[in-house]
Amino acid sequence: MKRATTILCWLCLPVLAHASPSVPQDWWKAPGSLAAEDAQWRANYLKHKKDANAFAADLQQSQKTGKGMAYLDQGGVSPSWYKPPIAVQPFPSAYSAQLYDLAYRAFLETHRLQEAYRLAYTAVLQRPEDRRWRQRLIQVSLWLGQRDQALTQWTWLAQHGDAAATRQAVTLAVGLSRPDLVVQLLSPAARAGTLGDTDWKALIFAYGELGEPDKALADIDAALRRGGPRRYLLEQKAYLSYQLGQVHQSLAALQRSVQLYGSTPHLAVEEARLLSMQGNYRLAFQALEQARASANLDDVPFWQLYALLAWEIHNDRAAFAAEKTLYLLGAASQYDLQRLVLLSGKENARAAMHVAEQGWHRYHLPLFYFEAVYYAGVAQEWHKLGTLLQEIPPKDPDGIRNYPAYWMAVGQWASSQGDYDRAGRAYAEVLRLNPEDEIAQSNLLWMLIDHDRIAALRALLVGDTLHPAPGLRDAVASVLERIGQYRAALYVYGSKSTAQNDTPQALLQQAGLWAESGSPGLAWSQRRVAAWRSYEELERRQSRAQP
């Protein structure tokens, strides 16, 4: 598989530092056996995924029904806590503190809340500076579900210096999806550098709802100039700058945070993604390396990106270790399994076969199926190969039988079982689908040679037999030898490279052909040269073995 030249960086990535030495030798057979704490980790991981999926489904349903933020604008079904605004007419009488206080207590004692609401509303209109009546109006408004009225009064109190009212107003404004009020209440304190992280989060979210991330970034810059560097604000600046397409500014903010406060797996992932977008894959991998010691099994996105970048910079050892860990944890994606198959296949065909088989069963992609049957053949796992071939149903909904690789696997399996007629039909099917397939041609010829099918060999050996394709030279030369065309076989052998023809084995084979073709002198000379070459090779081995 050709390695991609462009990284899909926002993939989301466990590993080596926390891997247990108790991993079994045949690790591919036991996913989930990474460490003693793995069972608990897997339970938490799967529960987290389940909860996240449930939350996403609930959010989608809320958006469809209109429940949640901005429900009035959506014209959907109102949530259970919503109460329509009360139409209220102020009392016509002039304000009297003693009379109003007495009436308010009487209304509350008799549970006439709407009358108490009307009285407090009238008092606020007539005495706008009286904070006590605004507090009373807030109280009775909440009892009656008049959240908008409570928000109005809390906002007034907040704008007149009441810090407790500010927090209440912000919380309610967020709940009622009033980002304009959140910004109005928090932006001045943000620019002055006196806002806490919780309020900063509400403010940035409000700017996001208003579609004004540039203004949030301006408030952050003002706060940084006023109060100096601050970890949370630097991270938020990096996030907002990225949203605005300012990749260099986003990266600078992240790197400043790492320089001042140290790296974390989360920050390392963000920094590595930004560096990868600029094509700096090695620097991105180094950013992850700095945080690797603090990463644990829960940091799946970290290890996924770690594995991907290691693969991209051809650090196969690191990539293999990371991909194997993801596989053992059951957190490997489709692309992780693809890379693990390739990395495993270099050293362990059985491991590659098992990983590809799991990919086939999980994702049902032909790519994994053909990798599994290929490595089953390489590892000579004939029983497993037969099982994989039987998994394709007669109707073949995936069209697996339309691929030459399927019939090539059938031919290999049939040959291993001694069913040479079936193997021959399978190789013939490969050549029907792809007449230029040299591997199928070679396998078919060698099978017929091994079983002395001379008539079939004569029938197949047509065309320019003296100039076969490079991958078919040995097979064609052996066929020519088997059917008695010794000089033709010598000619085909002679078309191979000098290095290939000068080995002792090649020289002895040519000597036999010269002898069969009536040239015993040449055969003797070839055998003598072969003996001398063998002696030289033995001398070289002994000299290397000596200390």
C-alpha positions as CSV (number, residue, x, y, z in Angstrom):
1,M,0.0,0.0,0.0
2,K,1.4,3.4,-0.9
3,R,1.8,5.7,2.0
4,A,-0.3,8.8,1.9
5,T,1.5,12.0,1.2
6,T,-1.0,14.1,3.1
7,I,-2.0,13.5,6.6
8,L,-5.7,13.7,7.6
9,C,-4.7,15.5,10.7
10,W,-7.9,15.8,12.7
11,L,-8.1,12.2,13.2
12,C,-8.5,11.7,16.4
13,L,-4.9,8.7,19.0
14,P,-2.5,4.4,24.0
15,V,1.1,3.1,24.4
16,L,4.4,1.9,25.1
17,A,5.2,3.6,28.4
18,H,2.3,1.8,30.0
19,A,2.4,-1.5,28.2
20,S,2.7,-4.5,30.5
21,P,5.6,-6.9,30.0
22,S,3.0,-9.7,30.4
23,V,1.8,-9.2,26.8
24,P,1.6,-12.8,25.3
25,Q,4.0,-13.7,22.5
26,D,1.1,-14.4,20.2
27,W,-0.3,-10.9,21.0
28,W,-2.6,-10.8,18.0
29,K,-4.7,-13.6,19.3
30,A,-5.7,-11.8,22.5
31,P,-6.9,-8.2,22.0
32,G,-7.5,-6.6,25.4
33,S,-4.6,-8.3,27.1
34,L,-2.3,-5.3,27.3
35,A,-2.1,-4.8,31.1
36,A,-3.6,-5.7,34.4
37,E,-5.8,-2.6,34.5
38,D,-6.9,-3.1,30.9
39,A,-10.3,-4.7,31.7
40,Q,-11.3,-1.6,33.7
41,W,-9.9,0.7,31.0
42,R,-12.0,-1.1,28.4
43,A,-15.1,-0.9,30.4
44,N,-14.7,2.8,31.0
45,Y,-13.7,3.3,27.3
46,L,-16.8,1.5,26.0
47,K,-19.1,3.3,28.6
48,H,-17.7,6.6,27.5
49,K,-18.4,5.8,23.9
50,K,-21.9,4.7,24.8
51,D,-22.6,7.8,26.8
52,A,-21.2,10.0,24.0
53,N,-23.3,8.4,21.4
54,A,-26.4,8.7,23.7
55,F,-25.7,12.4,24.3
56,A,-25.3,13.0,20.5
57,A,-28.5,11.2,19.8
58,D,-30.3,13.2,22.5
59,L,-28.9,16.5,21.2
60,Q,-30.0,15.6,17.7
61,Q,-33.5,14.8,18.9
62,S,-33.6,18.1,20.9
63,Q,-32.6,20.0,17.8
64,K,-35.4,18.3,15.8
65,T,-38.1,19.0,18.3
66,G,-37.0,22.5,19.2
67,K,-36.2,21.7,22.8
68,G,-33.1,23.3,24.2
69,M,-31.4,26.5,23.2
70,A,-33.3,29.1,21.2
71,Y,-36.5,26.9,21.3
72,L,-38.8,29.9,20.8
73,D,-37.0,30.9,17.5
74,Q,-37.3,27.3,16.2
75,G,-41.0,27.2,16.8
76,G,-40.7,23.8,18.3
77,V,-42.2,22.1,21.3
78,S,-41.4,24.1,24.5
79,P,-39.5,22.4,27.3
80,S,-41.5,21.5,30.4
81,W,-40.0,24.4,32.5
82,Y,-41.1,27.1,30.0
83,K,-44.0,29.4,31.1
84,P,-45.4,32.0,28.8
85,P,-44.9,35.7,29.9
86,I,-47.6,37.0,32.3
87,A,-49.5,39.9,30.9
88,V,-49.4,42.3,33.8
89,Q,-51.0,45.7,34.5
90,P,-49.3,47.9,37.2
91,F,-51.4,48.9,40.2
92,P,-52.8,52.4,39.7
93,S,-52.2,53.6,43.2
94,A,-49.1,55.6,44.2
95,Y,-46.2,53.9,45.9
96,S,-46.3,53.6,49.7
97,A,-43.5,51.7,51.3
98,Q,-45.6,50.6,54.3
99,L,-48.7,49.7,52.3
100,Y,-46.7,47.8,49.6
101,D,-44.7,45.8,52.1
102,L,-47.9,44.8,53.9
103,A,-49.7,43.9,50.7
104,Y,-46.7,41.8,49.4
105,R,-46.5,39.8,52.7
106,A,-50.3,39.2,52.5
107,F,-50.2,38.0,48.9
108,L,-47.4,35.6,49.8
109,E,-49.2,34.2,52.9
110,T,-52.3,33.6,50.9
111,H,-50.4,32.1,48.0
112,R,-51.6,34.7,45.6
113,L,-48.3,34.7,43.7
114,Q,-49.6,36.5,40.5
115,E,-50.8,39.4,42.7
116,A,-47.4,39.5,44.4
117,Y,-45.7,39.5,41.0
118,R,-47.9,42.4,39.9
119,L,-47.2,44.3,43.1
120,A,-43.4,43.8,42.8
121,Y,-43.6,44.7,39.1
122,T,-45.4,48.0,40.0
123,A,-42.9,48.8,42.7
124,V,-40.0,48.4,40.4
125,L,-41.6,50.7,37.8
126,Q,-42.2,53.3,40.5
127,R,-39.0,52.8,42.5
128,P,-36.4,51.7,39.9
129,E,-33.5,52.2,42.2
130,D,-34.9,50.1,45.0
131,R,-32.8,46.9,44.9
132,R,-35.0,45.2,47.5
133,W,-38.1,45.3,45.2
134,R,-36.0,44.0,42.3
135,Q,-34.9,41.1,44.5
136,R,-38.6,40.4,45.4
137,L,-39.5,40.5,41.7
138,I,-36.8,38.0,40.9
139,Q,-38.0,35.7,43.7
140,V,-41.6,35.6,42.7
141,S,-40.7,35.5,39.0
142,L,-38.8,32.3,39.6
143,W,-41.7,30.8,41.5
144,L,-44.0,31.6,38.5
145,G,-41.5,30.4,35.9
146,Q,-40.9,33.9,34.5
147,R,-37.2,33.4,33.8
148,D,-37.0,36.2,31.3
149,Q,-38.2,38.7,33.9
150,A,-35.7,37.3,36.5
151,L,-33.0,37.7,33.9
152,T,-33.9,41.3,33.3
153,Q,-33.8,42.2,37.0
154,W,-30.5,40.3,37.6
155,T,-29.0,42.0,34.6
156,W,-29.9,45.4,36.1
157,L,-28.4,44.5,39.4
158,A,-25.2,43.2,37.7
159,Q,-24.8,46.4,35.8
160,H,-25.1,48.3,39.0
161,G,-22.2,46.5,40.7
162,D,-23.8,43.4,42.3
163,A,-21.2,40.6,41.7
164,A,-23.6,37.8,42.9
165,A,-26.2,39.1,40.5
166,T,-23.7,39.0,37.7
167,R,-23.1,35.3,38.2
168,Q,-26.8,34.5,38.4
169,A,-27.5,36.6,35.3
170,V,-24.8,34.9,33.3
171,T,-26.0,31.4,34.3
172,L,-29.6,32.2,33.3
173,A,-28.6,34.0,30.1
174,V,-26.7,30.9,29.0
175,G,-29.7,28.7,29.9
176,L,-32.1,31.0,27.9
177,S,-29.7,31.3,25.0
178,R,-29.1,35.0,25.4
179,P,-25.5,35.3,24.2
180,D,-25.9,39.0,23.7
181,L,-26.5,39.5,27.4
182,V,-23.6,37.2,28.4
183,V,-21.2,39.3,26.2
184,Q,-22.7,42.5,27.7
185,L,-22.2,41.3,31.2
186,L,-18.7,39.7,30.9
187,S,-16.8,41.5,28.2
188,P,-15.8,44.6,30.3
189,A,-14.3,42.4,33.1
190,A,-12.7,40.2,30.5
191,R,-10.8,43.1,28.9
192,A,-9.8,44.3,32.4
193,G,-8.2,41.0,33.1
194,T,-10.4,40.2,36.1
195,L,-12.5,37.3,34.7
196,G,-12.1,33.7,35.9
197,D,-11.8,30.7,33.7
198,T,-15.4,29.6,34.2
199,D,-16.8,33.0,33.1
200,W,-14.3,33.1,30.2
201,K,-15.7,29.8,29.0
202,A,-19.2,31.3,29.0
203,L,-18.1,34.4,27.3
204,I,-16.2,32.6,24.5
205,F,-19.2,30.3,24.0
206,A,-21.5,33.3,23.7
207,Y,-19.3,34.9,21.1
208,G,-19.4,31.6,19.2
209,E,-23.2,31.6,19.3
210,L,-23.2,35.1,17.9
211,G,-20.7,34.1,15.2
212,E,-18.1,36.6,16.4
213,P,-15.0,34.6,17.3
214,D,-12.9,37.6,16.3
215,K,-14.3,39.7,19.1
216,A,-13.6,36.9,21.6
217,L,-10.0,36.9,20.3
218,A,-9.8,40.7,20.7
219,D,-11.0,40.3,24.4
220,I,-8.4,37.6,25.0
221,D,-5.6,39.8,23.5
222,A,-6.7,42.7,25.7
223,A,-6.6,40.5,28.8
224,L,-3.2,39.1,28.0
225,R,-1.8,42.6,27.5
226,R,-3.3,43.7,30.7
227,G,-2.6,40.7,33.0
228,G,0.2,38.9,31.2
229,P,0.4,35.3,30.0
230,R,-2.2,32.8,31.3
231,R,-2.5,29.2,30.4
232,Y,-6.2,29.0,29.8
233,L,-6.3,32.2,27.7
234,L,-3.4,31.0,25.6
235,E,-5.1,27.8,24.8
236,Q,-8.3,29.5,23.9
237,K,-6.4,32.0,21.7
238,A,-4.9,29.0,19.9
239,Y,-8.4,27.5,19.4
240,L,-10.0,30.7,18.2
241,S,-7.1,31.6,15.9
242,Y,-7.5,28.2,14.3
243,Q,-11.2,28.8,13.8
244,L,-10.4,32.1,12.0
245,G,-7.8,30.3,9.8
246,Q,-4.8,31.9,11.5
247,V,-2.7,28.7,11.8
248,H,0.6,30.5,12.5
249,Q,-1.0,32.6,15.3
250,S,-2.7,29.5,16.7
251,L,0.6,27.5,16.7
252,A,2.5,30.4,18.3
253,A,-0.1,30.6,21.2
254,L,0.1,26.8,21.8
255,Q,3.9,26.8,21.8
256,R,4.0,29.8,24.2
257,S,1.7,27.9,26.6
258,V,3.9,24.8,26.3
259,Q,7.0,26.9,26.9
260,L,5.6,28.5,30.0
261,Y,3.6,25.7,31.6
262,G,4.8,22.5,30.0
263,S,3.1,20.1,27.6
264,T,0.2,17.8,28.1
265,P,-1.1,15.0,25.8
266,H,-4.1,17.2,24.8
267,L,-1.9,20.2,24.0
268,A,0.7,18.0,22.2
269,V,-2.1,16.7,19.9
270,E,-3.2,20.2,19.0
271,E,0.3,21.4,18.4
272,A,1.1,18.3,16.3
273,R,-2.0,18.7,14.2
274,L,-1.1,22.3,13.4
275,L,2.5,21.4,12.6
276,S,1.3,18.6,10.4
277,M,-1.0,21.0,8.5
278,Q,2.2,22.9,7.6
279,G,3.9,19.7,6.5
280,N,6.3,19.6,9.5
281,Y,5.7,16.0,10.3
282,R,9.0,15.4,12.2
283,L,8.4,18.5,14.4
284,A,4.9,17.3,15.0
285,F,6.2,13.9,16.1
286,Q,8.7,15.6,18.4
287,A,5.9,17.6,20.0
288,L,4.1,14.3,20.8
289,E,7.4,12.8,22.1
290,Q,7.7,15.6,24.7
291,A,4.3,14.6,26.2
292,R,4.6,10.9,25.8
293,A,5.8,10.3,29.4
294,S,2.6,11.9,30.8
295,A,0.2,10.1,28.4
296,N,-1.8,7.1,29.7
297,L,-4.2,4.5,28.3
298,D,-7.1,7.0,28.3
299,D,-5.3,9.3,25.8
300,V,-6.5,7.4,22.7
301,P,-6.4,10.4,20.4
302,F,-2.8,11.1,21.4
303,W,-1.7,7.5,20.6
304,Q,-3.6,7.5,17.3
305,L,-1.8,10.6,16.1
306,Y,1.5,9.3,17.5
307,A,1.1,6.1,15.5
308,L,0.1,8.0,12.3
309,L,3.0,10.5,12.5
310,A,5.5,7.7,13.3
311,W,4.3,5.9,10.1
312,E,4.5,9.1,8.1
313,I,8.1,9.7,9.0
314,H,9.0,6.1,8.5
315,N,9.7,5.4,12.2
316,D,8.3,1.9,11.8
317,R,9.4,0.7,15.2
318,A,7.5,3.4,17.1
319,A,4.5,3.1,14.7
320,F,4.3,-0.7,15.2
321,A,4.5,-0.4,19.0
322,A,1.7,2.3,19.1
323,E,-0.5,0.5,16.6
324,K,-0.1,-2.8,18.4
325,T,-1.2,-1.1,21.7
326,L,-4.2,0.4,20.1
327,Y,-5.1,-3.0,18.7
328,L,-4.7,-4.7,22.1
329,L,-6.9,-2.1,23.7
330,G,-9.6,-2.5,21.0
331,A,-9.3,1.2,20.1
332,A,-7.7,0.7,16.7
333,S,-9.5,2.4,13.8
334,Q,-9.8,1.0,10.3
335,Y,-6.6,2.9,9.3
336,D,-4.7,1.8,12.4
337,L,-5.5,-1.9,11.4
338,Q,-4.4,-1.3,7.9
339,R,-1.0,0.1,9.0
340,L,-0.6,-2.7,11.6
341,V,-1.1,-5.3,8.9
342,L,1.6,-3.8,6.8
343,L,4.0,-3.4,9.7
344,S,3.4,-6.9,11.0
345,G,3.6,-8.5,7.6
346,K,7.3,-7.6,7.4
347,E,8.3,-9.8,10.3
348,N,5.3,-12.0,11.2
349,A,2.9,-13.2,8.5
350,R,0.7,-14.9,11.1
351,A,0.2,-11.7,13.1
352,A,-0.7,-9.8,9.9
353,M,-3.1,-12.5,9.0
354,H,-4.9,-12.3,12.4
355,V,-5.1,-8.5,12.4
356,A,-6.4,-8.5,8.8
357,E,-9.0,-11.1,9.7
358,Q,-10.2,-8.9,12.6
359,G,-10.4,-5.9,10.2
360,W,-12.4,-8.0,7.8
361,H,-14.9,-9.2,10.5
362,R,-15.2,-5.6,11.9
363,Y,-15.4,-3.5,8.8
364,H,-16.2,-6.1,6.1
365,L,-13.9,-4.4,3.6
366,P,-12.4,-6.5,0.7
367,L,-9.1,-4.9,1.4
368,F,-8.8,-6.7,4.8
369,Y,-10.1,-10.0,3.4
370,F,-7.5,-10.1,0.7
371,E,-4.7,-9.2,3.1
372,A,-5.9,-12.0,5.4
373,V,-5.9,-14.6,2.7
374,Y,-2.6,-13.4,1.3
375,Y,-0.8,-13.6,4.7
376,A,-2.5,-17.0,5.4
377,G,-0.8,-18.2,2.2
378,V,2.6,-16.7,3.1
379,A,2.4,-18.3,6.6
380,Q,1.2,-21.6,5.1
381,E,-1.8,-21.5,7.4
382,W,-3.8,-23.7,5.1
383,H,-6.7,-24.5,7.5
384,K,-7.2,-20.7,8.2
385,L,-7.0,-20.0,4.5
386,G,-9.7,-22.6,3.8
387,T,-11.9,-21.1,6.6
388,L,-11.5,-17.6,5.1
389,L,-12.4,-19.0,1.6
390,Q,-15.5,-20.6,3.0
391,E,-16.7,-17.3,4.5
392,I,-17.7,-16.0,1.1
393,P,-21.4,-17.0,0.6
394,P,-22.6,-18.4,-2.7
395,K,-24.4,-15.2,-3.6
396,D,-21.2,-13.2,-2.9
397,P,-22.8,-9.8,-2.2
398,D,-19.4,-8.1,-1.9
399,G,-18.2,-9.4,-5.3
400,I,-15.1,-11.1,-3.8
401,R,-15.0,-13.7,-6.5
402,N,-14.6,-11.1,-9.1
403,Y,-11.1,-10.4,-7.9
404,P,-8.2,-12.5,-9.2
405,A,-6.7,-12.5,-5.7
406,Y,-9.6,-14.7,-4.5
407,W,-8.9,-17.4,-7.1
408,M,-5.2,-17.2,-6.5
409,A,-5.9,-18.0,-2.8
410,V,-8.2,-20.9,-4.0
411,G,-5.4,-22.2,-6.1
412,Q,-2.9,-22.1,-3.3
413,W,-5.2,-23.8,-0.9
414,A,-6.2,-26.5,-3.4
415,S,-2.5,-27.2,-4.1
416,S,-1.8,-27.6,-0.4
417,Q,-4.7,-30.1,-0.2
418,G,-3.4,-32.1,-3.2
419,D,-6.5,-31.1,-5.3
420,Y,-4.5,-30.2,-8.3
421,D,-7.4,-30.2,-10.7
422,R,-9.2,-27.6,-8.6
423,A,-6.0,-25.6,-8.3
424,G,-5.6,-25.6,-12.1
425,R,-9.1,-24.4,-12.6
426,A,-8.5,-21.6,-10.0
427,Y,-5.3,-20.4,-11.7
428,A,-7.1,-20.5,-15.0
429,E,-9.8,-18.3,-13.6
430,V,-7.1,-15.9,-12.4
431,L,-5.7,-15.7,-15.9
432,R,-9.2,-15.3,-17.4
433,L,-9.7,-12.2,-15.1
434,N,-6.1,-11.0,-15.6
435,P,-4.2,-12.6,-18.5
436,E,-1.0,-10.8,-17.6
437,D,-0.8,-12.2,-14.0
438,E,2.7,-13.6,-13.9
439,I,2.3,-15.1,-10.4
440,A,-0.7,-17.1,-11.5
441,Q,1.2,-18.2,-14.7
442,S,4.2,-19.2,-12.7
443,N,2.2,-21.1,-10.0
444,L,0.3,-23.0,-12.7
445,L,3.5,-24.0,-14.5
446,W,5.3,-25.1,-11.4
447,M,2.3,-27.1,-10.3
448,L,2.2,-28.9,-13.6
449,I,6.0,-29.4,-13.5
450,D,5.8,-30.9,-10.0
451,H,3.2,-33.4,-11.1
452,D,4.7,-34.2,-14.4
453,R,1.7,-33.0,-16.5
454,I,3.7,-33.0,-19.8
455,A,0.7,-32.8,-22.1
456,A,-0.6,-29.8,-20.2
457,L,2.8,-28.1,-20.2
458,R,3.1,-28.5,-24.0
459,A,-0.3,-27.0,-24.5
460,L,0.5,-24.0,-22.3
461,L,3.9,-23.3,-23.7
462,V,3.0,-21.3,-26.7
463,G,4.2,-18.1,-28.2
464,D,7.7,-16.7,-27.8
465,T,9.0,-19.2,-25.2
466,L,12.6,-18.0,-25.6
467,H,11.9,-14.5,-24.3
468,P,9.5,-15.0,-21.3
469,A,8.8,-12.2,-18.8
470,P,11.5,-11.9,-16.1
471,G,9.2,-13.4,-13.4
472,L,8.6,-16.5,-15.6
473,R,12.1,-17.3,-16.7
474,D,12.8,-20.0,-14.1
475,A,9.4,-21.7,-14.7
476,V,9.6,-21.6,-18.5
477,A,13.2,-22.9,-18.5
478,S,12.1,-25.7,-16.2
479,V,9.2,-26.5,-18.6
480,L,11.5,-26.6,-21.6
481,E,13.9,-28.9,-19.7
482,R,11.0,-31.2,-18.7
483,I,9.8,-31.5,-22.3
484,G,13.3,-32.2,-23.6
485,Q,14.1,-28.8,-25.2
486,Y,17.5,-28.5,-23.5
487,R,19.2,-25.9,-25.7
488,A,16.1,-23.7,-25.5
489,A,16.2,-24.0,-21.7
490,L,19.9,-23.0,-21.8
491,Y,19.0,-20.0,-23.9
492,V,16.4,-18.9,-21.4
493,Y,18.8,-19.4,-18.5
494,G,21.4,-17.4,-20.3
495,S,19.0,-14.4,-20.5
496,K,19.2,-14.0,-16.7
497,S,21.7,-11.6,-15.1
498,T,25.3,-12.6,-14.7
499,A,25.0,-12.6,-10.9
500,Q,22.1,-15.0,-11.1
501,N,23.9,-17.4,-13.5
502,D,27.2,-17.5,-11.6
503,T,25.9,-19.1,-8.4
504,P,26.9,-22.7,-7.9
505,Q,23.3,-23.9,-8.1
506,A,22.7,-22.2,-11.4
507,L,26.0,-23.5,-12.8
508,L,25.2,-27.1,-11.8
509,Q,21.7,-26.8,-13.4
510,Q,23.2,-25.5,-16.7
511,A,25.8,-28.3,-16.6
512,G,23.0,-30.9,-16.5
513,L,21.4,-29.2,-19.5
514,W,24.7,-29.2,-21.5
515,A,25.1,-32.9,-20.7
516,E,21.5,-33.7,-21.8
517,S,22.0,-31.7,-25.0
518,G,25.1,-33.7,-26.1
519,S,27.9,-31.4,-24.8
520,P,29.6,-33.4,-22.0
521,G,32.8,-31.2,-22.2
522,L,30.9,-28.0,-21.5
523,A,29.0,-29.8,-18.7
524,W,32.3,-30.9,-17.1
525,S,33.7,-27.3,-17.3
526,Q,30.5,-25.9,-15.7
527,R,30.7,-28.4,-12.9
528,R,34.3,-27.6,-12.3
529,V,33.5,-23.8,-12.1
530,A,30.6,-24.6,-9.7
531,A,32.9,-26.6,-7.4
532,W,35.4,-23.8,-7.3
533,R,32.7,-21.2,-6.5
534,S,31.4,-23.5,-3.8
535,Y,34.9,-23.7,-2.3
536,E,35.3,-19.9,-2.4
537,E,32.0,-19.4,-0.7
538,L,32.9,-21.9,2.0
539,E,36.2,-20.1,2.6
540,R,34.5,-16.7,3.0
541,R,32.1,-18.2,5.6
542,Q,34.9,-19.7,7.6
543,S,36.9,-16.4,7.6
544,R,33.9,-14.5,8.8
545,A,33.3,-17.0,11.5
546,Q,36.8,-16.7,12.9
547,P,37.4,-14.1,15.7
